[in-house]
Amino acid sequence: MPIPFPINHDLHNHTALSECCADEKMTAANTLAFAKEHGYEKVVITDHFWDPAAPGASDWYAPQDLDHVRKILPLPKSDTLELLFGCETEFCGGNKIGITRDCYNVFDMIVVPVNHFHMEGFVRPVDCNDEVKVAELLTARLEELCRLSLPWRKIGVAHLNAANIEGVDYNVALGLAPEARLREVFRFLGKNGAGIELNAACFLPGWREYEDAALRLFRIALEENCRFYCASDAHATTELGAVPERMREVADALGLVAANAFSPKYINND
């Protein structure tokens, strides 16, 4: 009998250091306390980060540099779980990513979204404004990501099944993304050991009504031997509970077992 997929970790969450987090109670200590209470084994703090050595930061990202995200250090210790120092950087397409090789070894895990499409003119071109164009953009960004030289075994690809674009039904766009190209992407990510994020914030009550769209990319990724991890993407203490509340249902819907779980590998990338 296969061992069930573990819901004992949260590898993407924020503290008040992230500009999008307005909850002063979002601290490493409070996240650790929640994790211990719920029997977690691993948590990664992933505040937003842009390396000043990487050109092209937006005005929003630029202040969130290494000195800024390091304010959380040293992380509190626990005898029962690992609390790790990660980041969420930004991928804007082509070679434009908010982290350079010099910072790869600074972080235990690096979360990379390809679909922060609400960032118009920075991540999403202004004229990408319908489902067909968004499907192509998502697919192309995943392909471009795979061309980068990244420390894949500690890379997490974030929240693929949700994007906020005014006037665009992202679920429709997910259904339009070409399967053959997606398979090539996930085959690469699976072979190279990257993690695919199951983001609890993307699975709000009622998600089963659009289950085929919500799970489409993950089902393809599973067939191409990718590994998966849970994330709350919490920006407030009230959001930390989304993983234990929602992710068992998601993991079971995908048919995940323990062998499908991702954990970042702390490799030297020099």
ABEGO torsion letter per residue (X at the ends): XBBBBBBABBABBBBAABAABABAABBAAAAAAAAAAAGBABBBBBBBBBBAABBGBBAAAAABBAAAAAAAOBBBBBAABBBBBBBBBBBAEEABBABBAAAAAABABBBBBAABAABBGAABBAABABAAAAAAAAAAAAAAAAABBBBAAABBBBGAABBBBBGBBAAAAAAABBAAAAAAAAAAAAAAGBBBBBBAAABBBGAAAAAAAAAAAAAAAAAAGBBBBBBAGBABAAAAAAAAAAAAAAAAAAGBBAAABBBBBBBBAX
